[in-house]
Amino acid sequence: MEDYKFLFKVVLIGNAGVGKTCLVRRFTQGLFPPGQGATIGVDFMIKTVEIEGEKIKLQIWDTAGQERFRSITQSYYRSAHALILVYDVSSQPTFDCLPDWLREMEQYASCKVLRVLVGNKTDREDRELPTAVGEDFAHRHNMYFIETSAKEADNVEKLFIEIAKELTQLVRSGHFDKDSKVGDLSPADVGSNVSLPSDRGNQVRGSDYACCSRWISSSS
């Protein structure tokens, strides 16, 4: 049995083809899968990281972006500790769909969830969306922001490590409930599971922690 302090559920959402699966596999396996096919439904991988001398387990859920899987993927929002909304910096349509994804987050996710906006594929030469556009969107919607390249491994490690750090700090500040199981997460053998509050009606989104912080805008 692996000894760890906390188990966090991180869910990636966004249009099909923005690179969600590649981000997950780059972080968990150190691989960039060429010709990666579309995710069917949901998939997940686990990786343990060390934060301030303590082991933190991340259960990272990769969801399909196609509309026909939406009813399946929405069920994974509620127990997520962090939601990563990904768009492709070389594709304006994937950015234009962000408000739709935000509405789903508002409807299905806990008000306490950590929300992160990721502009992926910064290695592309046909970039359509400047960094400032993503920054502005994140700021207006109370989200952390970072740009990444799964292909070049730029900021991928940083993305997940910063999420683990933020979630650990939120637990210690009392933002989440400690020592209880989370929705559809697998029970922890050792260490603490962390649960999200069940009463969403008494919460105000974004009021309990400082958002709009920018980890890093790009690798350049």
C-alpha positions as CSV (number, residue, x, y, z in Angstrom):
1,M,0.0,0.0,0.0
2,E,1.3,3.4,-0.9
3,D,1.5,6.0,1.9
4,Y,0.2,9.4,1.0
5,K,-1.3,12.4,2.8
6,F,-4.2,13.5,0.5
7,L,-6.0,12.1,-2.5
8,F,-7.3,14.7,-5.0
9,K,-9.5,14.3,-8.0
10,V,-8.6,16.5,-11.0
11,V,-10.8,16.5,-14.0
12,L,-9.9,17.8,-17.5
13,I,-12.6,19.2,-19.7
14,G,-12.8,21.1,-23.0
15,N,-13.5,20.5,-26.7
16,A,-12.3,17.4,-28.5
17,G,-8.8,17.7,-29.9
18,V,-7.4,20.4,-27.5
19,G,-4.9,18.0,-26.1
20,K,-6.4,16.8,-22.8
21,T,-5.2,13.2,-23.1
22,C,-1.8,14.3,-24.2
23,L,-1.5,16.6,-21.2
24,V,-2.4,13.7,-18.9
25,R,-0.1,11.2,-20.5
26,R,2.8,13.7,-20.6
27,F,2.5,14.3,-16.9
28,T,1.8,10.8,-15.7
29,Q,3.9,8.8,-18.2
30,G,6.3,11.3,-19.7
31,L,5.0,10.5,-23.1
32,F,3.5,12.4,-26.0
33,P,1.4,10.0,-27.9
34,P,1.5,10.8,-31.6
35,G,-1.8,10.3,-33.4
36,Q,-3.7,10.1,-30.2
37,G,-7.3,9.1,-30.8
38,A,-10.3,10.7,-29.2
39,T,-11.2,9.7,-25.6
40,I,-14.3,7.5,-25.3
41,G,-16.3,8.6,-22.3
42,V,-13.8,9.0,-19.5
43,D,-10.4,7.7,-18.6
44,F,-8.1,8.3,-15.6
45,M,-4.5,7.9,-14.5
46,I,-2.9,8.3,-11.1
47,K,0.3,10.0,-10.1
48,T,1.8,10.8,-6.7
49,V,3.8,14.0,-6.2
50,E,5.6,15.4,-3.3
51,I,4.5,18.7,-1.8
52,E,6.5,20.1,1.1
53,G,7.7,16.7,2.1
54,E,4.3,15.0,1.9
55,K,3.0,12.7,-0.8
56,I,-0.1,13.9,-2.6
57,K,-1.9,11.5,-4.9
58,L,-3.6,13.0,-7.9
59,Q,-6.4,11.0,-9.6
60,I,-6.6,12.7,-13.0
61,W,-9.7,12.2,-15.1
62,D,-9.6,12.7,-18.8
63,T,-13.0,13.3,-20.3
64,A,-14.3,13.1,-23.8
65,G,-15.0,16.5,-25.5
66,Q,-17.7,15.2,-27.9
67,E,-21.2,16.3,-27.2
68,R,-22.5,12.7,-27.3
69,F,-20.5,11.9,-24.1
70,R,-21.5,15.0,-22.2
71,S,-24.1,13.4,-20.0
72,I,-21.4,10.9,-18.9
73,T,-18.7,13.4,-18.3
74,Q,-20.9,15.8,-16.4
75,S,-21.3,13.2,-13.6
76,Y,-17.6,13.5,-12.8
77,Y,-17.7,17.3,-12.1
78,R,-19.4,17.2,-8.7
79,S,-16.7,15.4,-6.7
80,A,-13.8,17.1,-8.5
81,H,-11.4,19.1,-6.4
82,A,-10.0,20.8,-9.5
83,L,-11.4,21.3,-13.0
84,I,-8.9,22.0,-15.8
85,L,-10.6,23.7,-18.7
86,V,-8.4,23.3,-21.8
87,Y,-8.5,25.1,-25.1
88,D,-6.2,25.1,-28.1
89,V,-4.3,28.4,-28.7
90,S,-4.2,27.6,-32.4
91,S,-8.0,27.1,-32.6
92,Q,-10.3,30.1,-32.1
93,P,-13.5,27.8,-32.0
94,T,-12.2,25.9,-29.0
95,F,-11.8,29.2,-27.2
96,D,-15.2,30.4,-28.3
97,C,-16.8,27.3,-26.6
98,L,-15.3,28.2,-23.2
99,P,-18.5,30.0,-22.0
100,D,-20.5,26.8,-22.6
101,W,-18.0,24.8,-20.6
102,L,-18.2,27.4,-17.8
103,R,-21.9,27.0,-17.7
104,E,-21.6,23.3,-17.2
105,M,-19.1,23.9,-14.4
106,E,-21.5,26.3,-12.7
107,Q,-24.3,23.7,-13.0
108,Y,-22.6,20.5,-12.1
109,A,-19.4,21.2,-10.1
110,S,-19.0,22.2,-6.4
111,C,-18.8,25.9,-5.7
112,K,-15.5,25.1,-3.9
113,V,-13.8,23.5,-6.9
114,L,-10.4,25.0,-8.0
115,R,-10.8,26.2,-11.5
116,V,-7.9,26.4,-14.0
117,L,-7.8,27.6,-17.6
118,V,-5.2,26.1,-19.8
119,G,-4.1,27.3,-23.3
120,N,-2.5,24.2,-24.8
121,K,-0.4,23.7,-28.0
122,T,1.9,26.7,-27.6
123,D,4.4,24.8,-29.8
124,R,2.1,25.4,-32.8
125,E,3.3,28.0,-35.4
126,D,-0.3,28.8,-36.4
127,R,-1.3,30.3,-33.1
128,E,-4.6,32.3,-33.2
129,L,-5.0,33.3,-29.6
130,P,-2.5,35.6,-27.8
131,T,-1.6,34.9,-24.2
132,A,-3.4,38.1,-23.1
133,V,-6.7,36.8,-24.4
134,G,-6.5,33.7,-22.2
135,E,-5.3,35.8,-19.2
136,D,-8.2,38.2,-19.6
137,F,-10.8,35.4,-19.8
138,A,-9.3,33.7,-16.7
139,H,-9.3,36.9,-14.8
140,R,-12.9,37.7,-15.6
141,H,-14.1,34.3,-14.6
142,N,-12.0,33.8,-11.4
143,M,-9.7,31.1,-12.7
144,Y,-6.0,30.3,-12.6
145,F,-4.3,30.5,-15.9
146,I,-1.3,28.8,-17.6
147,E,-0.2,28.0,-21.1
148,T,1.3,24.6,-22.0
149,S,2.6,22.4,-24.7
150,A,2.1,18.7,-24.2
151,K,4.3,18.0,-27.2
152,E,7.3,20.0,-25.9
153,A,6.4,19.3,-22.2
154,D,6.3,23.0,-21.5
155,N,4.6,23.9,-18.2
156,V,2.9,20.5,-18.0
157,E,4.6,19.5,-14.8
158,K,4.1,23.0,-13.4
159,L,0.4,22.8,-14.1
160,F,-0.3,19.7,-12.0
161,I,2.2,20.6,-9.3
162,E,0.7,24.0,-8.8
163,I,-2.7,22.4,-8.6
164,A,-1.5,20.0,-6.0
165,K,0.1,22.8,-4.0
166,E,-3.1,24.9,-4.1
167,L,-5.3,22.0,-3.1
168,T,-3.1,21.1,-0.2
169,Q,-3.2,24.7,1.0
170,L,-7.0,24.8,0.7
171,V,-7.3,21.6,2.8
172,R,-5.1,23.0,5.5
173,S,-7.0,26.3,5.5
174,G,-10.3,24.4,6.0
175,H,-11.6,25.0,2.5
176,F,-12.4,21.3,2.1
177,D,-13.6,18.7,4.6
178,K,-10.9,16.4,5.7
179,D,-11.0,12.7,6.6
180,S,-14.0,11.8,4.6
181,K,-14.6,10.1,1.3
182,V,-15.1,11.9,-2.0
183,G,-18.1,11.0,-4.1
184,D,-17.0,8.4,-6.7
185,L,-13.3,8.4,-5.7
186,S,-11.8,5.1,-4.7
187,P,-11.3,4.9,-1.0
188,A,-7.8,5.6,0.2
189,D,-5.9,2.8,1.9
190,V,-3.7,5.2,3.8
191,G,-3.9,8.9,4.4
192,S,-6.8,11.3,4.1
193,N,-9.4,11.6,1.5
194,V,-10.8,15.1,1.1
195,S,-14.4,15.8,0.4
196,L,-16.2,18.7,-1.1
197,P,-19.1,20.4,0.8
198,S,-22.4,18.9,-0.1
199,D,-24.4,22.1,0.5
200,R,-23.9,24.2,-2.6
201,G,-26.7,26.6,-1.9
202,N,-24.9,28.3,1.0
203,Q,-21.7,28.9,-0.9
204,V,-20.7,31.8,-3.0
205,R,-18.4,30.7,-5.9
206,G,-14.9,32.1,-5.6
207,S,-15.4,33.8,-2.2
208,D,-13.4,31.4,-0.1
209,Y,-10.0,31.6,-1.8
210,A,-8.0,34.1,-3.8
211,C,-8.4,33.4,-7.5
212,C,-7.2,35.2,-10.6
213,S,-3.6,34.4,-9.7
214,R,-1.5,33.7,-12.7
215,W,1.1,31.0,-12.3
216,I,2.8,31.6,-15.6
217,S,1.5,32.9,-18.9
218,S,3.8,31.0,-21.3
219,S,7.1,29.3,-21.6
220,S,8.7,32.0,-23.6
